[in-house]
């Protein structure tokens, strides 16, 4: 079921991109608004907080209930950067291999950026990052695709197992900026925002997938301020 849903979603994106699916606009009607869509995949072990991070960015709050992701979880948020309407799509994959096998080929299609997430209170999730990076390579995601490393759960200060200096060395090795944040702590909301908006600003200068879609009321107006700093925050 999950694989079929992913195929259907990918097909709908490709149909919109190709201009198919129902002909042109009717007489006297305006053409649908065009907006760029950035597909960002969020990768990491199970229970590191991938779903909570995407939910925090798209809904502005921590989810009341969280369950293990089965297959792929998909969320999007519309923003305006420098007057341009952009949709940020966040694809959150299950961290457990048995839930991922049927979805991987769809998950890695048309990717514009990658967010690698580890749990700062679980050193094993940090040590597993190279395997996630290798999986990206196997699916032909080149180093030119923007990447960010995120350490989640920094609010649990007494349980931290991955020191910032170690994480920073790893991020430097793979030429990634490092963010340390908490999807749960409302005081870290600006930091979660900065993670995905850093990628959105970087991608804006490129030409990702264009879709024809009618305007909606979910757009969130953002002003183009200084670019978020790349050093880690906690």
C-alpha positions, 0 to 999 in steps of 0.5 A: 500500500505504501509503495503504491501511494508513493508511485501515485504521488510521484506520478501526480508530480510528474503529470503536473510538471509535464502540463498534462491531466486535463488540458488548458484553462477554461475560457476567461479563467486565469492560468494556475500559479506556478511555484517551485517545489523543493523536495528535501529528504530527512534521513536517519535511524528510527527514533531520532526525531525525524517526524517531529522535526518535519512536523515542527517545521510544517505545523509549527508545533510538536506532535501530541502523539508520535508513532514509528513511521511506516514507509514514508511520511510526507509533509509540505509547507508553502513559503514566500522568499523574496516575493517568490512562492515556493513549496517545501516538501519534506519526505521522512522515511522509516529508519527501520530497514524492514519498513523501507525496502519497498519505498527506497526507489521512490524516496530518492527520486527528484531529490533537491536536498538531504537532512541527516538526523541523529539523536544526541542522546544515542551515540549509535545513531551518530555512528550509523550516519556513514551508512546513511551517507553511503545509501545516498551514494548508492542512489546517485545523490551526488555531493553537489546536492545540499546536505545538512547534519542535524543533532536532535534532542539537545534539550536533554542535556544530562543525557547527551552522548555525542559532544558538539566537537565530535559532531562538528568534525564529522560535519566538516569531513563531509562538508555539511553545516551542523545544527543542534536543536530540539524538535520538542522544545518550543524555544528552539522553534527558530532553530528548526526553522533555520534548518529547512530555510537554510536549504530553501534559500540555497536551493532558490538560486537553482532551478528545481522542479516547477509545478503548475498549481492553483494558489491556496491559503496555506502560504506563510509569508517570510521576509528575506533576512540574513542567511542563518549562521552555519555553526551549530546551535544548541 
